[in-house]
């Protein structure tokens, strides 16, 4: 599985961005997640999509939404009401998924995209 992340950029606080993670290989049976890493901080979980289920971290709940397009083999992270603390490099990751499970740890994922920078100016 190869992943291509895109959609990052510079946005003002309160604005929106939509990140995309395209799978160049298998997709339907894979859980896809987004993680982020702020400067000088550890990478943290943001959201995951497994079959028809989604799970979003409390820190972004109500502002971020994860969704998937099976035809385009792409998972999206819609980010609204962005804050300066959302700044960081956003990575998408994939692993074989099982219905009913959700995955939130870095170690759960075997495949990683290259990351896309999100900068929120205050």
N, C-alpha and C positions, 0 to 999 in steps of 0.2 A: 504494500500500500504506500503510495506516494501522495503527500498532501501539499497543496499550494495555498498559502494564506495570503490574503490581500485585503485592501480597503482601509488600511490605517491612514493617519494623516494628522494635521493640526486643526484643532477646533476650539472654539471658545467655550468656556463653562456654560452649561445649560443647553449646549448644542447636541447634535446627534451624529453618529457614524454607524455604518453597517459593515461589519467584517464578513468576509467569505472564506470558506475553507473547502477547496475542491479536491475530491479524491480522484487520482488518476488510475486507480485500480478498483478493487472491490469496495462496495459501499453499504448495501442494504443490511448486511448482518453485522455491521461494525458500529460500535459506539464511538461517537465523535465528541470531543470536549474542547473547551477553551480554557487555557490557563494564561496568567499574566505575571510579568515580573517588573516591578518598579525598581528604579535605581537603588542599589545597595540594599535591596530586600530580597527575600526568598520568593521563588515562584509560587503562586497561589492559584487554587482552583476558582474558576468563574462559572462555568455552566457545562452541562453535558446532555447529549441527546442519544437515547438508546431505543431503537425501534420507534414506537409512538409516544414514548415517555421522555420528559425533560426534567431537569433538575438544575436549579440556579442557586448560587451561593447567597447567603443572607445579606452580604455586603452590597449586592447589586440587585437584589430582588425588588421588583416593582419598576426598575429602570431598564434592565437588560432582558432580552428575550432571545432564546435560541430556537431555531427551526431548521428543518431539513427539506431539501427538494430532491426526491429520488430520481427524477428524470435528469437533472443536471448534476447529480451526485455531489451536491454541495450542501454544507451546513452554514447557516448564517448566524451571526451574533448582532442583533439590533441593539444599539446602545443609545439610550435617550437620557436627557437630563445629566449630561456628563459633568463630572467634578474633576478638580485638579488631581485628586488622589486616584483617579482612574488612569492617570498617565503611566505608561509602561510599554513593554514589548508584549504583544499578545501572540500566543502560540496555539495552534490547534494540534490535537493529538487523536490517535485512533487505536482501537483494539477490537478484537472479536467480542461481540456483545451477546448477552443472554437475556431473553425477555424477563422483565421483573427486576433485573439488577440495575443499579446505577453505580457509576464509577467516579470517584472524586480525587483519588491520589495519583500523583505523578507516576508512581511505580505500577499503577494499573495499566498504563499505556505503553505500547511497544513502538508505535510509529509517531513521528513528530514532524510538523511542518517547520518552515524556516523562520517564522515570526514576522510580525508586522508592527511597526511603531505607531502608538497612539499618544498624542501629546495634547493635553487639555490646558489651555491658558486661562488664567483667572483674571 
